[in-house]
């Protein structure tokens, strides 16, 4: 029998990508860059890139790439790993595995392109995910996964408050759910369910007038992280 070929460690490059979601102009939007180098030069893509060295930590690489390509400070965002993508052929240069992070922010400063990015912009996810919108690599799938992660987490966690300013009204919070889920919610049912979750909201004792009628109470995010019972889409 022929001798088996000696196994060698495959040459694989490791990268990080970032799906930064925010609510802007009444819609769920994502931060994208326009690539300044091949492949896919000039096309929209997620900010990200290769590890700077074999000793660089993944979380550190993510914060560095976000800062270099968009000027954003990851420390001001809710940042978590989404998943790993490694299908053969996803990058025409070589076999590349990327660890994608998803971030949620109430307000983003104007992005400042840098590094390999020619431009940095916010775009509504509804527009980005249209079939005719061209996005580099497999980033459209990653964006779809990031949007679904946000929608799902709103069902069983208090993540919605991460899209709000430090102090917000019940209407502000409900609008987050409506925008991310893409559905209208009954205000009374919503108020009852949210106030029924111990530690979700902390009343500030202040009120604000933003429209005719009774001033609305202001809240801050409380220590709770889990919604129990869960508030499911299509049932609120």
Buried (B, 14 or more C-beta within 10 A) or exposed (E): EEEEEEEEEEEEEBBBBBBBBBBBEEBBBBBBBBBBEEEBEEBBBBBBBBBEEEEBEBBBBBBBBBBBBBBBEBEEBBBEEBEEBEEEEBBEEEBBBBBBBBBBBBEBEEBEBBBBBBBBBBBBBEEBBEEEEEBBBBBBBBBBBBBEBBBBBBBBBBBBBBBBEEBBBBEBBBBBBBBBBEEEBEEEEBBEBBEEBEEBBBEBEEEEEEEEEEEBBBBBBBEBEEBEEBBEBEEB
